[in-house]
Amino acid sequence: MKQSDRQAPDRAPGSGGVRPDTGSGPARDGRTERGRRTREKIADAMLSLLDDGETQFPADRVAERAGVSRRLVFHHFADMGQLQDTAIARRLDQLAARIGPLPTEGPRGTRVAALVEQRARILEWITPARLTMMRLDNPSERVEFATRQVLDFARRRLAEVFAEELDRLSGNRRADLLNGLDAVTTWGAWYHWRSSGLDPEAARRTMQSTVHALLAVTDGEPAPDPAGPAAT
């Protein structure tokens, strides 16, 4: 994905480089809202190209998909790098909207089913964009940072949902179980199952069975003491 060298590495997505509206009152408010909608339309156009498998995003192509002029693209964004960052931030917002709370207490079967349903739905949704990102020659630091953020969040969520089982183990055994759970509930495993011919429902069942099998290693282990170690 090409981006200008003028893009500042610490610029917040969607902020720097956008020309502010001037004036005041209702007219300014109307221009501000129209500008916001136009920026979102342009960012969504880039995401649409990404979902379609495009790996290059020239301004003319993005403008055509958005139904605006090339000039309007650069009216709202300093360069294509800033547009890329805004589009990535928007996709992260869309992803966050699909992530609801998960149970961290209660029967294991309920917790596993809830986590797997959410993971399967999200992983299927992100597959087109994920495949495109793998083909990018020079992914930006923003893309790599955002990907790492998502993976780290997913791992923390696993540790929360299955704390009861993980806390029965310690040291390397606990780390190994968390690593295994992480491996079978992220996109790499999902794509392997889907590309091997499984439909989404079969892939979901496979993930659920695998998670249950991994967690079964904690059966028979003593439950953690909620009061912690006894005082001496």
C-alpha positions, 0 to 999 in steps of 0.5 A, a space after each residue: 500500500 503506497 503512502 507519502 513520506 510526508 505522513 507523520 508516524 505519530 499522527 492520530 488516524 483521521 486527524 492531521 492533514 484534514 482541512 478544518 471548516 471555517 466560519 460559525 453557526 448553523 452553516 458551519 455545523 452543516 459543512 462540518 457534518 457534510 465533511 465528516 460524511 464525505 471523509 467516511 465515504 472516501 475511507 469506506 471506498 478504500 476499505 471496499 477496494 481492500 475487501 475486493 482484493 485490491 492491493 494498490 489504492 491510487 487516488 483516482 481509483 478510490 475517488 471513483 469507488 467513492 463517487 467523488 472527484 480526485 480533488 475532493 479526496 485531497 481536500 479532505 486528506 493530506 495524502 494517501 497515507 493519511 487516508 490509509 490510516 483513517 480507513 484502518 481506524 474505521 475498520 477497527 471501529 467496525 471490528 470493535 462494534 462486532 465484539 460484545 462482552 463474553 461470559 467469564 464465569 459459569 459452565 465451561 460449555 457456555 463460555 466456550 460456545 459464546 467465545 467460539 460463536 463470536 470468533 467464527 463470525 468475526 474471522 469469517 468477516 475479516 477474511 477478504 481484508 486479511 487475505 489482501 493485507 497478506 499480499 501487500 508489498 510494504 504494509 505500513 507501520 500503522 497496519 502492522 501496529 493495528 494487527 498486533 493490537 487486535 491479536 493482543 486483545 484477542 489473547 487477553 480475552 481468552 485469558 479472561 474467559 478461561 481464567 478458571 481453567 488457566 489458573 489451575 496450571 502454573 508456569 510453562 503449563 499455563 503458558 502452553 495452554 494459553 498459546 494453544 487456545 490462542 492458536 486455534 481461535 485466531 485467523 490462521 486456524 480459521 483460514 486453514 479450516 475454511 481453505 481445506 473445504 469446511 463451510 463456516 458451520 463445520 469450521 466453527 464446530 471444529 474450533 469448539 471441539 478443539 477448544 474443549 479438548 485443550 481445556 480438558 487438560 485442566 480437569 482433575 487439577 485443583 481449583 485455585 484458592 480464591 483467598 490466595 496462599 495462606 498467611 504464615 
